[in-house]
Amino acid sequence: MQIKALKGVNDILPVEIEIWNYLENYAAKLFSLYGYHEIRIPIIEESSLFIRSIGSETDIVSKEMYTFTDKGQRKIALRPEATASIVRAYLEHNLGQQGLCKLFYRGPMFRGEKPQLGRNRQFYQFGIEALGTDNPYLDAEIISLAYLFLKQNNFKNFTISINSVGCTQDKIVFSKILSLYLADKKDALCQHCQSRLEHSILRVFDCKNKNCRKIINSAPKIIDHLCEQCKAHFLTVKNALSLIDVNYNVDPFLVRGLDYYTQTVFEICHSGLGAQSTICAGGRYNNLISDLGGQPAGAIGFAFGMERLIIAAAKENILFPIVGQTTVFAIGLGQKSFDEIFKIAASLREKQMFVCIGYEQKSLKAQMRKANKLQCSYVLILGEDELAANSIIIKDMTTGTQQLVKLERIAVELKAKMDASPHL
């Protein structure tokens, strides 16, 4: 029986990977302009890292996180998100000793969710984290950075929603207010929300159940119960976004699904994705550094979901400016000619040229079809007659013209053609 990929995980095939590489590399370049430096974090961590940071009662930890016990009897988890690992690395390597620390990352995350469009069990994210300050202008900068990434890549059908969930004390006070409001409505809530009333009441705002939404839409709003400091912080965030012409909506029901969020939270949603419409999300987590053993320090970040981003691009028919490599296909007809073409290909590769060799050694016609299928720009043809004349044929696959050149001139002639060709 053929072994296939597990449900909820996908192979990223060569025909797709160019778009992935383009988006990741574009993001890396843009992030670097804002002073962010790349970090690579482990795929596995101690389970306790995510239990302490995300929250033991969250769906991610209690239902979706992949965990196992290793040979050393340690509880290990596949990372369900990156922020906790970034903070762990920040503390472990003392990355905050120079003040504000700006990091960006990319890679796979893992959650045992029901697979559907835009939601996989292994999914990919790229994002940023800024650790070391609670300055509200940084919140606006980070939201604007996500906005700029989308704008520069011609995304249009998206909206930015922001809110403030306040500080820890605000959340405690508001939880009591919300609990009083929901006290006589508990039986009308879904089972998940009834459980949330006991453990993490703010998460009822994340519920998509229709009956719960009707109740929640009339509920008190945390934005109306912020302390003066958090009110001033959020006002500055909004004013700063307006200063740089970033359009946003205030969504008073937006809380995000992780326990560590404080003050600013935001989501960017795309209209073409249906239920799984969020393509970017983030917020501030001012307590997480101290919760994991560090000195208190503000921090904020976001993550883009790569799969959803690519689906959104397809919905808008966005064509990314991917520049293909000028590829040369090398054909050797006969053993002596093949030996020579093998040497030529190695020499051209040393000169940074992309060369494919016709290893199947089929007929010239069949190999030309292969070169055309691979969309090669040039084909080198070396038969017995050409070899005897110390020459080789260069065929331009776009114009259909061909030229006989001396073997010792092959690299020079190819480079001249590539430099002069308007179609490359």
C-alpha angles and dihedrals in degrees: 000000000000115000113228135186116282119263111273097024125092140197114236102221127210091253089059103036096078090067091047092050092046094053094043093047093045089052092048092052093046093046091051090057087062093050100262121146125204122251128185114211130191121269090222127053137164107286090232090068092066095036090056096042107035096032132257093245097050118110089240094060101030099042114010111036117106109228136171141167114246128212090274090057091248120146106240131185135194104237111262091190138000108235097081091049091049091053091047090053091044090057098037094053097034092238092164096065091101094048124248110035119202118193137171130195144180134194149092126316127192133219129159095231130145104271117242139142107313094004121089135163089238109037135164131237139176122193151137138250126196112195130187110046142059094206107146092215087067089058089055092046092053094048090047090050091057089046092050093050090056095042094050090051092052099251110154112161098075137104131203118222123189137181141160122238091187130222127313092273091049090053092050093050094044092047088061091049092049092046090056091050093050097040095097094035099056096107091055092056125090119258092258092055092045087057091046090057088068101042114018111003097178089067091073085083088067093057117116096193109124096225092047091049091055090054095042094049089066095042125113114272123234091218088068092055103050123132117248093260093052091045090054091046093053093045090054091050091053093046092048091052089051090051090061096039098248109154117219143161125225108231108191091194096055110111105144121228103263125091096221097068119113132173112341119042126167144176134196112209131190121216094219099062104071116207094355093055101140112105097167133019139166148132149176123302106185096165101046097084092054091041088060094049105274134116113279111274136155121248139175138179149152141215132212119212107228098203093050091045091055092047089051091050090052091050089056093042090237114176112202117216096249111170111208122217119256100250127200121204114207121206124189116189109203130009098278091046091048091052089053095045088051089057092045092052091052090050093049092049090055085058091055096257120141109235131180119194124214094236093167088069092208125155119307090250093052092047092049089054089052091051090050092049090052089050092235116179097214137020124207113208120193118177132165093271093050091047091051089052092047087240140115136203120241112198120194105217094200100051097026092229122132136197134198112224136171115266093239089056097050097102094045094047094046093050091049091052093048093049093048099041113106093199096061 
